[in-house]
Amino acid sequence: MSQPTAVPPFAVISGAQVQTALQHREKQITDLVEATYRLHAMGDSVNPPSYFLRFPDRPNSRIIALPASIGGQVRVDGLKWISSFPDNVAAGIPRASAVLILNDHDTGYPFACLESSIISASRTAAMAALAADRLGRARPERPSRVGFFGTGLIARYIHTFLAGTGWSFDEIGVHDLSADSAAGFAGYLKQTGTPGRVAVHDGPEELIRSSDMVVFATIAAKPHVTDPSWLGHNPLVLHVSLRDLAPRSSSPRPTSWTTSSTA
Ligand SMILES: NC(=O)c1ccc[n+]([C@@H]2O[C@H](COP(=O)([O-])OP(=O)(O)OC[C@H]3O[C@@H](n4cnc5c(N)ncnc54)[C@H](O)[C@@H]3O)[C@@H](O)[C@H]2O)c1
């Protein structure tokens, strides 16, 4: 006989609680993200297209709805609802903000609402670290000079996840259209005692040519790296922000990685 179905209790989880739960767990989160990709590859997920809400009066802003269901031992359904308002940054608050709603597998009832900008940034950084590991292993030498192209929140998370999963670099280059943002990231690296020389590059070409691993984490709306010769030394490319590289500038060799989800 089937058990009587109970309505699950509902919890609201704050950003501070999420941060406490996730911090210093980069390796564990990266393993979890890998396991989730494997479940997805086995077909044990439902992942319909994202829905973009855009505004005629605020053309550079958007809110994206991303519904999904995952099986395995987790068996949970839900929705990420994530906003990108780039003008926030000038006002001193992060560009992206998000909530995640989780629904019970058996009853469909929502049982949690979690602040999700930290979850989203951690997941993004974990999958970048995972890609760096896989692509890095395929090379004769592991990259030792990383270049961060765009130095906002996601770049910081990616650096934290690379460091937390065993990467260290002889040199860390940074470049950003905003000199303040580049200087802020360089200052953060020095302040936290990150090993390696930190170099701020005024120009994008200089950053790319001096790096054997390049992390794109800008908010560029259209491709701005168009000259394939900048990538002639065949760096490992983590194209997290999706829109930086013009198709003809991409390497024909399997050394770059781009994601399809964004925030
Ligand atoms: N692929 C994914 O799953 C995923 C997930 C989350 C975020 N993202 C993407 O990551 C990117 C970064 O997000 P964030 O939260 O760090 O944003 P952010 O606004 O905090 O930082 C972006 C930085 O890029 C800089 N920038 C913009 N255009 C540039 C250019 N042409 N050259 C150099 N620097 C430039 C800005 O000055 C800013 O400092 C966004 O595009 C976001 O959509 C992707």
The ligand as an SDF file (V2000), in Angstrom:
LIG
                    3D

 44 48  0  0  0  0  0  0  0  0999 V2000
   28.3960   30.5140  -18.9420 N   0  0  0  0  0  0  0  0  0  0  0  0
   27.7140   30.5420  -17.8020 C   0  0  0  0  0  0  0  0  0  0  0  0
   27.1160   29.5640  -17.3410 O   0  0  0  0  0  0  0  0  0  0  0  0
   27.6750   31.8210  -17.0390 C   0  0  0  0  0  0  0  0  0  0  0  0
   27.1710   31.8470  -15.7420 C   0  0  0  0  0  0  0  0  0  0  0  0
   27.2280   33.0180  -15.0290 C   0  0  0  0  0  0  0  0  0  0  0  0
   27.7400   34.1360  -15.6650 C   0  0  0  0  0  0  0  0  0  0  0  0
   28.1700   34.0720  -16.9490 N   0  0  0  0  0  0  0  0  0  0  0  0
   28.6750   35.2310  -17.6650 C   0  0  0  0  0  0  0  0  0  0  0  0
   29.8940   35.6680  -17.0870 O   0  0  0  0  0  0  0  0  0  0  0  0
   30.0730   37.0270  -17.4390 C   0  0  0  0  0  0  0  0  0  0  0  0
   30.6500   37.8000  -16.2660 C   0  0  0  0  0  0  0  0  0  0  0  0
   29.7000   37.8920  -15.2250 O   0  0  0  0  0  0  0  0  0  0  0  0
   30.0310   38.7720  -13.9130 P   0  0  0  0  0  0  0  0  0  0  0  0
   28.9130   38.4880  -12.9540 O   0  0  0  0  0  0  0  0  0  0  0  0
   31.4270   38.5540  -13.4950 O   0  0  0  0  0  0  0  0  0  0  0  0
   29.8430   40.2390  -14.5020 O   0  0  0  0  0  0  0  0  0  0  0  0
   30.4320   41.6100  -13.8940 P   0  0  0  0  0  0  0  0  0  0  0  0
   29.5730   42.6880  -14.4200 O   0  0  0  0  0  0  0  0  0  0  0  0
   30.6350   41.4710  -12.4080 O   0  0  0  0  0  0  0  0  0  0  0  0
   31.8950   41.7060  -14.5460 O   0  0  0  0  0  0  0  0  0  0  0  0
   32.1040   41.8030  -15.9430 C   0  0  0  0  0  0  0  0  0  0  0  0
   33.3810   42.5860  -16.1830 C   0  0  0  0  0  0  0  0  0  0  0  0
   33.6630   42.5630  -17.6000 O   0  0  0  0  0  0  0  0  0  0  0  0
   34.2040   43.8380  -17.9460 C   0  0  0  0  0  0  0  0  0  0  0  0
   34.0890   44.0020  -19.3970 N   0  0  0  0  0  0  0  0  0  0  0  0
   32.9680   44.2260  -20.1210 C   0  0  0  0  0  0  0  0  0  0  0  0
   33.2730   44.2630  -21.4480 N   0  0  0  0  0  0  0  0  0  0  0  0
   34.6080   44.0510  -21.5310 C   0  0  0  0  0  0  0  0  0  0  0  0
   35.5260   43.9720  -22.6310 C   0  0  0  0  0  0  0  0  0  0  0  0
   35.1310   44.1080  -23.9120 N   0  0  0  0  0  0  0  0  0  0  0  0
   36.8380   43.7590  -22.3630 N   0  0  0  0  0  0  0  0  0  0  0  0
   37.2660   43.6290  -21.0780 C   0  0  0  0  0  0  0  0  0  0  0  0
   36.4430   43.6880  -20.0020 N   0  0  0  0  0  0  0  0  0  0  0  0
   35.1360   43.8980  -20.2280 C   0  0  0  0  0  0  0  0  0  0  0  0
   33.4120   44.8350  -17.1170 C   0  0  0  0  0  0  0  0  0  0  0  0
   34.0860   46.0570  -16.9940 O   0  0  0  0  0  0  0  0  0  0  0  0
   33.2920   44.0720  -15.7780 C   0  0  0  0  0  0  0  0  0  0  0  0
   34.3580   44.3800  -14.8830 O   0  0  0  0  0  0  0  0  0  0  0  0
   28.7000   37.5340  -17.9460 C   0  0  0  0  0  0  0  0  0  0  0  0
   28.7430   37.6340  -19.3590 O   0  0  0  0  0  0  0  0  0  0  0  0
   27.7480   36.4410  -17.5610 C   0  0  0  0  0  0  0  0  0  0  0  0
   26.6550   36.3240  -18.4470 O   0  0  0  0  0  0  0  0  0  0  0  0
   28.1720   32.9460  -17.6260 C   0  0  0  0  0  0  0  0  0  0  0  0
  1  2  1  0
  2  3  2  0
  2  4  1  0
  4  5  1  0
  4 44  2  0
  5  6  2  0
  6  7  1  0
  7  8  2  0
  8  9  1  0
  8 44  1  0
  9 10  1  0
  9 42  1  0
 10 11  1  0
 11 12  1  0
 11 40  1  0
 12 13  1  0
 13 14  1  0
 14 15  2  0
 14 16  1  0
 14 17  1  0
 17 18  1  0
 18 19  2  0
 18 20  1  0
 18 21  1  0
 21 22  1  0
 22 23  1  0
 23 24  1  0
 23 38  1  0
 24 25  1  0
 25 26  1  0
 25 36  1  0
 26 27  1  0
 26 35  1  0
 27 28  2  0
 28 29  1  0
 29 30  1  0
 29 35  2  0
 30 31  1  0
 30 32  2  0
 32 33  1  0
 33 34  2  0
 34 35  1  0
 36 37  1  0
 36 38  1  0
 38 39  1  0
 40 41  1  0
 40 42  1  0
 42 43  1  0
M  CHG  2   8   1  16  -1
M  END
$$$$
